[in-house]
Amino acid sequence: MTSYEHRAPVEMAARELFEFLARPGSLPQHLPGLSGTTPGIDHDRRRVSWAEGHYRGELTVVDDGAGRSQVTLAVETDETGDVQRELEEALAAVVHRATAEADVDAAAKDDTWY
């Protein structure tokens, strides 16, 4: 198996980001290999992990200051191709979805429009 990892900064509190990522259904549409498995969730370490056949992965969120976090996606796979690029794109997609949802929720709580 070959290991791949990608880390990205996120303009979102670690607690809020992890709550999104730990929800059932948040990851399978963006991360290949998760459609048929139930990920393990460690709330204390803010880590989601999974294993399915020849594909294992772990997503970890850490605090990076007020309203900021750092998310790391690591996988081990026998797949070939441009796995690193796919990993980077998958992480960008799931982070984009999390921040967009947080923006919509924040706007819904505010009565102003601008």
Buried (B, 14 or more C-beta within 10 A) or exposed (E): EEEBEBEEEBEBBBEBBBBBBBEEEBBBEBBBBBEEBEBEBEEEEBBBBBBBEEBBBBBBBBBBEEEBBBBBBBBBBEBEEEBEEBBBEBBEEBBEBBBEEBEEEEEEEEEEEE
